[in-house]
Amino acid sequence: MEGFRENYERFQTLGASVLGMCVESDRAHTAFAAALDVQFPLVSDFNRQIVRQFGIDYTEDEPFGGWWGMSRRSVFVLDRDGIVRYAWITDDPLVAPDVEEAIKAVQAMR
């Protein structure tokens, strides 16, 4: 999240929208955004509908099954038609995405 916060203006310059999403409540997102000074919108997927559609939810039988219902750390770049043009997904919640790769994916769509 930090890398996207720090590069938010670059995404805006490219005409891209940045959204953060998590399965937490809107109240948790408000506190999180304030604590990290996040300028882009944070979307709550409390019912886990989007997480399931993108296949990034942990299930009970996986190694991280104790996090059942939570989502994998991931980044998606979608075009104007909603088609995924770039996807980064990790099973390790301590690994951060490479923001430059996401920026390159946005640039490739121009």
N, C-alpha and C positions, 0 to 999 in steps of 0.2 A: 504494500500500500504506500509505503514511504517513497519508493521510486516513482510511482505514478503521481503522487502529490508534488514531488520535486520537478516533474516534467509535464505537469498539467498544461502549462502554456504552450509547450511544443505541440501537444496533441490538438489544442485549440487552433493553433496556427495552421495545422494540416486539415482543419475542418472536421476533426473527429470528436465525438462525444466520449467522455469517460464516465463510467458508472462503477461503483463498488457494490458488491452484493454479498450478503451473508444470510444465514438462517436465523440470525438473532432478531429480536423485536425492534420496532422503530425507536423505542426509548433507548435501547442499547446502542443503536446506530447514532443517535443524537449525541450521546455521551462520548462515543468513540470518535466521531467527527470533531467534536470540540477539543478533545484531548490531543488529537494528532493534527489539528488545524487542516482538515481535509476540506477542500473547496468544491469538489465535485460531488454529485448526488450519491447517496448510499441507499440501496434498495433492499428491503427486507423480503426474503423468501421464506417467511416463517412456516408456511405450509409445505415447503420443500418441493413445490411443483416444478420450478425452473431447474433446480439442482438435479432432479430426477430426469428431466428432459435432456439435459446435457450429459447425463451419466457420470456425474461427479460426486454422488452421494456414497458415503460409506455404508456397507451393509453389515449385518450382524456376523456373518461368516468370514469376514475379511480380517487380515492381521490387525487392522485398526478398528475392529468391530466394537471396541469399547467406546468409539466415537460414533456409533451408529446414529444416523440422522444428521450428522454434521457433513460438511462438504469438503472435498479436496481443494487444496489451494490451486487456483487455475486462472488463466487469462484467455479470453476469446476476443478476436477481432472479427466483427461482422460487417458485411458491406451494407449498402442502403436497402438491399432486398432481404436482409436478415440471414444471408448465407455466411457460414463460418469460413473465413479466409485464413485464419491463423488460430491455432489452439496450443496451449501449454498447460499441462496438468501434471501435478506431482503427488505422490503418496506421502511424501515427507513434508509435514507442515512447517519445518524449520528452513526449508529451501525457498528462497525468494525468486520470483521470475526475473528474467532479463528484460528490462523495460526497453532497451534498445532494439531487441527483436520485435517487440510489439510495434514500436515506431516504424521500423523497416516494413512491417506488414501493412501498416496504414499507408506509408509512402508508395508501396507497390500498387495500391489501388487507385492512385491518382492518375 
